[in-house]
Amino acid sequence: MWIEKLTDGVLELDTPIGPRYVQPNFAQRAYLIWTFRNFFSLPQQVLRPWQLRLIDRLLSENRFVSVSVVGSHERPVIGRIERRAQTQADLLPFRKPATAVQSASAEPSREAASA
């Protein structure tokens, strides 16, 4: 099975309009087979920066292909990149948690008032 992926494999990308398939060159296919050696599908967030650059390069080169065309064999899928939509939580800035420790000057004043 990996021989077919190496010779004619495609990479599946999740997009808002549905799955798209790109045709990497031989070296890129070998690298992607290694990347997907243990998983068929990976979220975009777990990829390393150079893996993301490879995906972006494939997208910018417009190497999109059709997986199954009438009269031809079906191309094997090397793996799938999941692109999840950004949620409102992803867009909000990170907030620091409130500290439970009060300032040292506030503590003695309360004790003096209760005494």
N, C-alpha and C positions, 0 to 999 in steps of 0.2 A: 504494500500500500504506500509506503513512503517513497518508493521509486516513482510511482505515478505522480505524487505530490511534487517531487523534485523536478520531474520533467515537464509537467504541465499544470502545476497547482496554482490556485488563485487565493487571494486573501479577501475575506468577507468583512465589510465595514458596516456597522449600524449607522444609519442616517435618519433624520426626521422623516424623510419620504420613503424609507424602507431600506432593505439591504442593498448594498452596492458591492461590486466585485472588481478588484484590480489585479492586473497581471504583472507580478514582479519579474525581474530578470533572474538568471540561474543562481547567481551569488546571493541575491536577496531572498530567493526561495529557500536556499540552504540555511540561511540565517533565520528565517521565519520558522522553518521546520524545527530548528533547535529551540527557538523561543517558545513554540507551542508543543514541545515534546511531552509535557505532562498534562496539558489542558487543551481543550478544543476552543474554549472561549475565555478571553481575558478582558477585564475592564480597562479602559484607557488610563485610569489613575495608577495602575500598578506598573505601567511600562516605564522604562528608564528613558532619560532624555534622548539618547541616540536612537532608541527604538521609535520614539515619537517623531524624531526628525525623518526617519525612514518612511513612516506612514505619511507624514506631510509631503515628502518628496514624491511618493507614489501618487498622492492626490493631485499635486501641482502638475505632474507630467500627464495627467488625464489618461492613465492607463486602464480605464474602465473597460470591462469585457462582459459579455453575456455568458452566463454559466451553461445554459443548455439552449442550443440552437437546433431547430428541426434538421435532421439529417446528419448531425455531428454527435460525437460522444460527449458525455457530461464531464465537465472539468472537476477534478477533486479539489476540495476546499482545505487549505492548509490550516486555517484557524479563523477565528472571528474576533474582531475588536469591538467591544461594547462601548458605545458613546452615550452616556446617560445625559439627559437634559439637565441644565442647571436649575436648581431649586431656589426658593427664596432664601433658605438657610445658607446656600453657597454664596449668595450675593451680599449678605449682611456682614459688616465688619466684625472682627473678633473683639469681644469685650472681656475685660479683666474681671475676675470674680471679686465680690466685695469681701473685705477681710473681716474676720470676727474679732480681731484684737483691736481694742480701742487705744487711743493715745494715752501715754503715761500721765499726762497732766489732768486728764478727766477723772481718773480713778481716785486720787487723793481728795478731790473736791467733794465727791459723793460720800466718802467716809467721814470727812469733817462735818458734813451737814447732818449725818445720822447720829453723830456722837453727842 
